[in-house]
Amino acid sequence: MTVDTAYRHLQIQLVYQLWYTGALATIPSRTNDISLLCSFLPGETVKMPVLPGANGAGYHSESKAKEYKHVCKRACQRVSLFCPFALTCPVLPDSPFTNAGMGSNLNLSGEIECDASIMDGKSLHYGAVGAVSGINNPVLVANRLLSEAQKGKLSAGRIPPCFLVGRGAHDWAVSHGIPPCPSEKMATKFSLSAYKRNKHKMELAEKVETGFNHHSKKRRQASETENGSGLLDTVGAIVVDREGNVAAAVSSGGLAMKHPGRVGQAAHHGCGCWAENTSTLNPYSTAVSTSGCGEHLIRTMLARECSSAMQCEDAHQALLEAMQNKFISSPFLASEDCVLGGVIVLRCCRYSDAQPSADIQAILVEFLWSHTTESMCVGYMSAQDGKAKTHISRLPPGAVAGQSLAIEGGVCRLVISPLN
């Protein structure tokens, strides 16, 4: 079955895969009828000692594929239909296989500083925290900032904050009932071990730059892909509810060995996530979440660019062009020869099935993911599904990470209720 046929019959009969090199494949899927969540784990760029660009970013080894998929399944299954902003927060940041909250990458000072943001497509409100320490689930703080802002102005007509950083973000979170977590408890054995390896690599790099130990450079380059040191993962989610409202969120511990105080794309408006309900100007509701090299994603505002592109008729072609023209070949990244990032995208619109047998009001949902990293892990499900589906998307053999891209996705019909 072709993509055009699936759209014409408004059925979820395929998951299509499109590589920028032109390959196309179809895989059967099944109908979802209530709501949809996609969570993703493309790796943030952390290859050491060169920062921030890298080969091997977003590489998920076959040996850990089962663990990555399990984390995505748990995240999907924990989402509540009555609290779409919960997204993946209660599960993913607590996993040692993700780079968000507990187990995040350590910065140059050996500390964990996290970024997170969330956006509500109905109100267009946004909440974010950057470089916050001592909070296990920073996206919960971002969500609380969003909900507080929706209540209106503060005393004396003050504007409520939507983006807080550092100590101020931590203190605000605690004052609003979000429990702190000692920084030493947020580091795991894996993140501490990665920090020690990365610190050693930096010391070796300094020797290479001053003319010593030239041969170690080749040895490091050969070993970085093999041992995957520091390759942890940003997490994100997009969701649509029964009413067609969309939301998006993202949470990250940032680059390994980053400078203290550095804030990545996960906290920046229009860079880490974007959500916007349909309007007179936009025929589709869209939700986007991104991951990858934060500096690349900030300079291109990729989340908002992809959301805008989704207003075109052909979703996967629009995403292909956005990833190629607005990201890989972006004039804002003209000096970069390896552009690394990934997105998950959801767009939806209402339609009525006017067959004589029964008029059904429903939402047509298209969900896609694309990445220039070597791989990306995705999970998706409806609220009535017993189990989530998971998949690790990979670039085709021979494709160069940072210069090629992969796109996958599917279409589903979310039935709301019979028309009266």
Secondary structure as the mmCIF struct_conf table of DSSP 4:
data_model
#
loop_
_struct_conf.conf_type_id
_struct_conf.id
_struct_conf.beg_label_comp_id
_struct_conf.beg_label_asym_id
_struct_conf.beg_label_seq_id
_struct_conf.end_label_comp_id
_struct_conf.end_label_asym_id
_struct_conf.end_label_seq_id
HELX_RH_AL_P HELX_RH_AL_P1 VAL A 3 HIS A 9
TURN_TY1_P TURN_TY1_P1 LEU A 10 LEU A 10
STRN STRN1 VAL A 15 TRP A 19
TURN_TY1_P TURN_TY1_P2 TYR A 20 THR A 21
STRN STRN2 LEU A 24 ILE A 27
BEND BEND1 ILE A 34 ILE A 34
STRN STRN3 LEU A 36 PHE A 40
HELX_LH_PP_P HELX_LH_PP_P1 PRO A 42 PRO A 42
STRN STRN4 GLY A 43 GLY A 43
HELX_LH_PP_P HELX_LH_PP_P2 GLU A 44 THR A 45
BEND BEND2 MET A 48 VAL A 50
BEND BEND3 PRO A 52 PRO A 52
BEND BEND4 ASN A 55 GLY A 56
TURN_TY1_P TURN_TY1_P3 ALA A 57 GLY A 58
HELX_RH_3T_P HELX_RH_3T_P1 GLU A 62 LYS A 64
HELX_RH_AL_P HELX_RH_AL_P2 ALA A 65 ARG A 78
STRN STRN5 SER A 80 SER A 80
TURN_TY1_P TURN_TY1_P4 LEU A 81 PHE A 82
STRN STRN6 CYS A 83 CYS A 83
HELX_RH_3T_P HELX_RH_3T_P2 PRO A 84 ALA A 86
TURN_TY1_P TURN_TY1_P5 LEU A 87 VAL A 91
HELX_RH_3T_P HELX_RH_3T_P3 LEU A 92 ASP A 94
TURN_TY1_P TURN_TY1_P6 PRO A 96 PHE A 97
BEND BEND5 THR A 98 GLY A 101
TURN_TY1_P TURN_TY1_P7 MET A 102 GLY A 103
HELX_LH_PP_P HELX_LH_PP_P3 SER A 104 LEU A 106
TURN_TY1_P TURN_TY1_P8 LEU A 108 SER A 109
BEND BEND6 GLY A 110 GLY A 110
STRN STRN7 CYS A 114 ASP A 120
TURN_TY1_P TURN_TY1_P9 GLY A 121 SER A 123
STRN STRN8 TYR A 126 VAL A 132
BEND BEND7 GLY A 134 GLY A 134
BEND BEND8 ASN A 136 ASN A 136
HELX_RH_AL_P HELX_RH_AL_P3 PRO A 138 ALA A 149
TURN_TY1_P TURN_TY1_P10 GLN A 150 LYS A 151
HELX_RH_3T_P HELX_RH_3T_P4 SER A 155 GLY A 157
HELX_LH_PP_P HELX_LH_PP_P4 ARG A 158 PRO A 161
BEND BEND9 CYS A 162 CYS A 162
STRN STRN9 PHE A 163 VAL A 165
HELX_RH_AL_P HELX_RH_AL_P4 GLY A 166 SER A 175
TURN_TY1_P TURN_TY1_P11 HIS A 176 GLY A 177
HELX_LH_PP_P HELX_LH_PP_P5 ILE A 178 PRO A 180
HELX_RH_AL_P HELX_RH_AL_P5 SER A 183 MET A 186
HELX_RH_AL_P HELX_RH_AL_P6 LYS A 189 GLU A 209
TURN_TY1_P TURN_TY1_P12 THR A 210 GLY A 211
TURN_TY1_P TURN_TY1_P13 HIS A 214 HIS A 214
HELX_RH_AL_P HELX_RH_AL_P7 HIS A 215 ASN A 227
TURN_TY1_P TURN_TY1_P14 SER A 229 GLY A 230
STRN STRN10 ASP A 233 ASP A 233
STRN STRN11 VAL A 235 VAL A 240
TURN_TY1_P TURN_TY1_P15 ARG A 242 GLU A 243
STRN STRN12 VAL A 246 SER A 252
BEND BEND10 LEU A 255 LEU A 255
TURN_TY1_P TURN_TY1_P16 ALA A 256 MET A 257
HELX_LH_PP_P HELX_LH_PP_P6 LYS A 258 HIS A 259
TURN_TY1_P TURN_TY1_P17 PRO A 260 GLY A 261
HELX_RH_3T_P HELX_RH_3T_P5 GLN A 265 ALA A 267
BEND BEND11 HIS A 268 HIS A 268
TURN_TY1_P TURN_TY1_P18 HIS A 269 CYS A 271
BEND BEND12 GLY A 272 GLY A 272
STRN STRN13 CYS A 273 GLU A 276
BEND BEND13 THR A 280 LEU A 281
BEND BEND14 PRO A 283 TYR A 284
STRN STRN14 SER A 285 GLY A 292
HELX_RH_AL_P HELX_RH_AL_P8 GLY A 294 THR A 300
TURN_TY1_P TURN_TY1_P19 MET A 301 MET A 301
HELX_RH_AL_P HELX_RH_AL_P9 LEU A 302 ALA A 309
TURN_TY1_P TURN_TY1_P20 MET A 310 GLN A 311
BEND BEND15 CYS A 312 GLU A 313
HELX_RH_AL_P HELX_RH_AL_P10 ALA A 315 MET A 323
HELX_RH_PI_P HELX_RH_PI_P1 GLN A 324 ILE A 328
TURN_TY1_P TURN_TY1_P21 SER A 329 SER A 329
HELX_RH_3T_P HELX_RH_3T_P6 PRO A 331 LEU A 333
TURN_TY1_P TURN_TY1_P22 ALA A 334 SER A 335
BEND BEND16 ASP A 337 ASP A 337
STRN STRN15 GLY A 341 ASP A 353
BEND BEND17 PRO A 356 SER A 357
STRN STRN16 ILE A 360 HIS A 371
BEND BEND18 THR A 372 GLU A 374
STRN STRN17 SER A 375 MET A 381
TURN_TY1_P TURN_TY1_P23 ALA A 383 GLN A 384
BEND BEND19 GLY A 386 LYS A 387
STRN STRN18 LYS A 389 ARG A 394
HELX_LH_PP_P HELX_LH_PP_P7 LEU A 395 PRO A 396
TURN_TY1_P TURN_TY1_P24 PRO A 397 GLY A 398
HELX_LH_PP_P HELX_LH_PP_P8 ALA A 399 VAL A 400
STRN STRN19 ALA A 401 ALA A 401
TURN_TY1_P TURN_TY1_P25 GLY A 402 GLN A 403
STRN STRN20 SER A 404 SER A 404
STRN STRN21 ALA A 406 PRO A 418
#
